[in-house]
């Protein structure tokens, strides 16, 4: 066993050790403060995950998969799309809200997750304003009121006026598919119901893709889907587009009228469009947020990406984080009124 002999320290020795200790603390603090900056400069040094809070195949997923490879090329790291569907987008949004704010987990948010759900759900596990840093709006899209072609023909429904007439004469006989409770697809339908005094049975799915399968198969009657995810089925003659829900006609479907155009006096002023954008957990370094925004804006400005999105019915954006934050704030106010007017609620 070793013997340790303890001897009193001299005053000079004590002072020297105190100085050395303070120097070490200062160095540690300096290094500690410098480390995050160094980490930011090295970002990304591993794959980045983009959480899509809906099933694969819907518009949220389509737009995320359009942007991801462009970001992979720009940053030299993989940007991987991760579908986490459930609860009208709340499952995926909550996952990102609670993720580390290091730039490696992003969310493709929607008008549902960040404009509608706070008014629709009595309790949310996250705060859509406080828990996220907006990066950029990727695209805005109209919704499209559509039916299965064979079902519309069998019921002699050729337009919105025909649909309203049939629905009023047969309350509860038509069902309305959506990509999930609280989504813009759901709320567009609820707004339509409240303004026309019709009763449609709501059937929520875990995304547009499974809902569209039932629409094409004739198991679902009507849907107010985001235009990009339905475009292929409309062009292929599987679905009949009765109207778009935006204030103006879509350049992608110029012959399809707006709901307000053909819905009669009860639907005057009807508008229920959707948007999709990237967000990060609150507190993500601004340098990372700005770099992502700049690269997204650059990719959306290229002819190839722009033409592809416009052809699908989407209007590309790429605006600044501040502009996107302002949009989110205004959408909260707008959709809170729509939810209240429609009487829609989700437990």
N, C-alpha and C positions, 0 to 999 in steps of 0.2 A: 504494500500500500504506500502510495506516495505521500510525503509530508509537505504541505503547502505552508510556507512561512509568510504571514501577513505583516507588512511593515507600514507605518504611517507615511503618507505621501508628503513631499515638501510643498511649500506654497507655489514655487516655480513650476514644479511638475504638475500640480493641480491646474494651474492656469493654462499650461501647454495642452493638457488633455481636454480642457474645456474648449479651447480654440479649435482643436482637431475635431471634436465632436460637433461643434457648430458648423465647421466646414463640410463635414460629412452630411449633415442634415441639409445644408444648402445645396450640395451637389445632388443629393437624392431628390430634393424638391425640383431642382432644375431638370433632372433627368425625367422625373415623373411628369412634369408639364410638357416636356418635349416629346414624350413617347406617343401620346395621341396624334400629334401633328405628323410624326414619322409614319404612324399607322395609316393616317389619312393619305399621305403621299403615296404609300404603297398599295392603296386600295384601287382595284380589287386584286388580291393575291390568291383568291380561291373563288369557286363558282358562286354566283348570286342567284337567289331564289325569287321568282315573281309568283306570289300566291294569287291564284284566280279563285274567287269564292263561289264559283259555280261549276257545274259539270262541263266536261270537254265538249266542244262543238257549238256552244253558244257564242254570242257576239263578244262577250267579255274574253272568252278563251281565244276567239279568232284574232282579236286586236292584240292580245298579249303575245300570241305566237307570231304576229307580224312584226312586233317591235323587238322581241327577244333576240333573234339572230342579228339584227342590226346593232344592238348593244354589245353582243358577243364579239362582233367584228371590231367595233370601235374600241373596246377595252381589253381585248385579248384574253378574256375569260368567259366561260359559259354563263349565260343567263338562262336559267332553267324554269320552265312553267310548271307550277305545282297546283293541281286542282284540289280545292278543299271546299266542297259544296255543303250546304245545309243552312236552314233557318234564314232563308232570304238573303244569303251572303254574310250573315253575322258570324258564322263559324270561322270562315277564312279571315274576315276582318279582325276578329278578336285575336286570332293567332298572331297576326302581324302587330297588332297593338301591344301585345305582351312580349314581342321578340326583342332581342338586343338591338339598340339603335346604332349599329356599326356599318350600315349600308349593305348588309348581305341578305336582308329579307325585305322585299318590297311587296306592295299590294296593288293589283289592278282594281281600283275601287270603282264604284258605279253611282249613279244617281240614287240607287236603292240603298247601298251601304252608307253613303255620305250625304244624302239629301232627303230621303224618305223615312228610313227606319226609326230614327229617333222620335218621330211623331207617331209612328204606327205601332211600335212595340212599347208596352208599359215599362219594361226594364231591359236595358241593353248592358252587356258585360263590358262595354267599352264606350268611350266618348268619342264620337266621330270628329270632333273639333280638337279637343285637347290632346288626344292620344296619337295624332298623326301630323306629319309635316307634308303638306302638298308638294309634289314635284312638278307635274305638268298634266294638263288635259291632253289626252291622246286623240280623242275623236268624239264628236256629237253625232247622233243618229236619230231619225224619226222611227216611231213604231209603225207597224202596219196591221190593220184590222183584216183578218184573213179567215177563210173557211176551207174545209176540204171541198174540192171541186165537185165531187159526186154528191156530197151532202147538200151543197148549195143548189145544185141542179134538181135534186129530188124534192127539195122544199120550195123550189121556185124563188130562190133568193138571188137576185142579180145585182143588188146594190144595198147601200146602208138603209135607205127608206124601206125596202122590202124586209130587211133583217129586223128593223124596229117593229114593223107591222106584225111579223110572225111571232117575235118574242113577246109582244104585248098580248097577242091572242092565245099564246101557249106558255104562260109563266112557269118557269122551272123545267121546261122540256129541253132546253139547250144548256150545255155546260160550257164553261170558259176555262181553257187551259192557261197556265202561266209558268214561268220559270221558277216560281217560289213566292211565298207570301211576302209582301212588302216590296217586291221588285217593281220597276216602272211598268213592266208588262201587266202585273196584277193591278197596279193603281190606275193605269190607263183604262182597264176594263171596269174598275169600280167607278171611276169618274163617268164613263159612258153610261153605266147603269143608273147612277144617281141623276144624271141630266136627262135621261130618256124615260125614267120610271119603269125600266125593264128588270126582270129577275132572271139572272143566269147563275147556275151552280158553279162556284169556283173550285177548280181542281189544281192545286199547286204541285209542281214537279221539282226535281232537284237540278233544274237548268233548262234551257231552251231545247237542247238536243233531244232529251227523252220526251218532252212535250210535243215536239214536232213529229216524232215517230208515231205518236198516237193521233196527231192531226192528219198525217198522211194515211194512216191506217183506218181512219174513219171513226176512231173511238173518242175523239175530242171534236167539239163542234166549231168553236171560234177561239181565236187567240189574237192578242194585241202584241205581237212579237217585235223585237228589235229587227229592223229591216235586214242587216247583213246576214243574220243566221237563217233567215227565211228566203233570201233572194234566190238561191239555187232551186228550191222547191216551187217558187212562184214562176221562175223562168221555165222550169221543166213541166209546168202545167199540172202539178200535183195539188197546189194550193191556189185559191182564188183571192186576189187582193181586192178588198172592197174599198179601202181608203187608207191613206196615211194619216198619222195623228199629229203631224207637225203643222205649223201655221201656214206653210207654203208647200207646194208639191215638191217631191224629191226628184232631182235630176236623173237619178237611177231608174225611176218609174214615172216618167213625165205624163203618161196617160192615166195614171191613177189619181183621182181627186183627193182632197183632204176631207176629213170627217166633217169639219165645219162647213165646207162647200156644199155637201150633199145631204147633210143630216137634218136639215130643216131648222126651224126657229129654236127648238130645244137644245141644239148642239152649237149654237152660235158662239164663237170664241173658244171652242174646244181645242186644247193643245196639250199634249203629253209626250214630249220627246225625251230621249235618254242621252247620257254622256258617260264616258269612261276615262279614267286617268290614273296615273301612277302616284302612289303615296308611300311614305316611309314612316317607321315608328318615330314618335316625337323625340326630339333631341338628336336626330341624325346630323352629323357635321354638315354645315351649310355648303362646304366645298364639294362634298359628295353629291348633295342634292342638286347643286348648280351644274355639276359636270354631267349628271344623268339627263337633266332637262335640256342642256345644250345638244347632247348627242341625239336625243329623241326628236327635238325640233329639226335637227339637220337631216335625219333619216326621213321624217315626214315630209320634208321639202323636196325630196328626190322625186323625179317624174314617175319612176317605177312604183314606189310605195303609194304615192298620191293617187295615181290612176287606178291602182288596185283597190284602194279604199273607197274612192268615189264610185267605182263600178259596183261595189257592194252596198252602196247607200250610206256610207260613212263620210263625215266631213272632218278631215284631219286638222289638228290644232298645233300643239307643241308650245303653248303659252308659258309664261314665267310662273314660278311658284307663287308670287304675290297675286297674279291675275287668277290663278287657279283657286287660291284661298278665297278670293273675293267671290268667285262663282259659287263655291261651296256654301258660303254664308248666305248668299241670295237664294240658293236652292232650298236651304233649310226653311226659310220664311215662306217660300212659294208652296212647297209640298205640305207644310203643316196646315195651310189653308185647304189644300186639296183633300187631305186625309180627313179633316174636320167636316168638310162639305159632303164627302162621300159616305162618311160614317164607317169607313173601313177600320177594323181593329184586328190585331193578331195577339193571341195570348202567349 
